[in-house]
């Protein structure tokens, strides 16, 4: 059998050592959005563990773009400077460092999940006013968001551009735009959350307009030799919502904007979606977009086994696999996957004796 999981993957001038991506996962663990020891260890251990690309969690492009008051941020230089030594460590361990930049939109101003996850009212000490394409709350308990004016949207676009510049200055080689999980850019895409009657709402071309403007503006400042990724929710899992057919059409538009990879997740737009979660349940979306558009895709979602990951790649359903919770449980999953697939993969020199006795 041809082995794919541990083959290199080159995008523009960047080569990943293998096809294993650490998916971005919010940690809700920073004061003032500034990364510290937790992020150094959390991210660094997965680089030591052998992942090809470490994608730093959704990093807010503005204070109002945070999900919680403890979110990681990249809206100021202090935050970017704190990430730079972490980036260097990831690269020293052989991984490529990437970062996802994001705006939470109508899902902003909530407590961290381990603090209950409930919405924080704007008038509360740690709360603020969420914004969105339309004045539609995420749930009955969430604050009704303020609809963005076109002037507001220009500011948001400028925030994404500034965050991209900071990410490059911090040394990141891959940039991912978060257009999934019900956050701001996804909420423009879906007819469930976007009820605007101007040029940024209505039909498909109106709803995709602002996310495409953001992608175009970011691509213009993100260095040409570095890849730009977009993470989408390929379906809302709700009748009448965003779906795979629209995702395929949108991915064609993203490719035309200079986006290199579509990272295929799903859901997150409404709290009542019925999601048929199971092993590899989102992989068919990556396969369909890859086949229809001809753009590289990343599969994510309940990928836990080495042979499962290998199968996704060998059958050309995706170009890489992203692991999230499985890498939280086991930072050394890539090293163990190599052993299971019979691949002679180097362990870190300091750990090499572990390989001998594996």
Secondary structure, 3 states (H helix, E strand, C coil): CCCCCCCCEEECCEEECCCEEECCCCCCCCECCECCHHHHHHHHHHHHCCCCEEEEEEEECCHHHCCCCCCCECCCHHHHHHHHHHHHHHHHCCCEEEEEEECCHHHCCECCHHHCCCECCCCCCCCCCCEECCCCCCCCCCCCCEECCHHHHHHHHHHHHHHHHHHHHCCCCEEEEEECCCCHHHHHHCCCCCCCCCCCCCCHHHHCHHHHHHHHHHHHHCCCCCEEEEEEECCCCCCCCCCHHHHHHHHHHHHHCCCCEEEEECCCCCCCCCCCCCCCCCHHHHHHHHHHHCCEEEEECCCCCHHHHHHHHHCCCCCEEEECHHHHHCCCHHHHHHHHCCCCCCCCHHHHHHHHCC
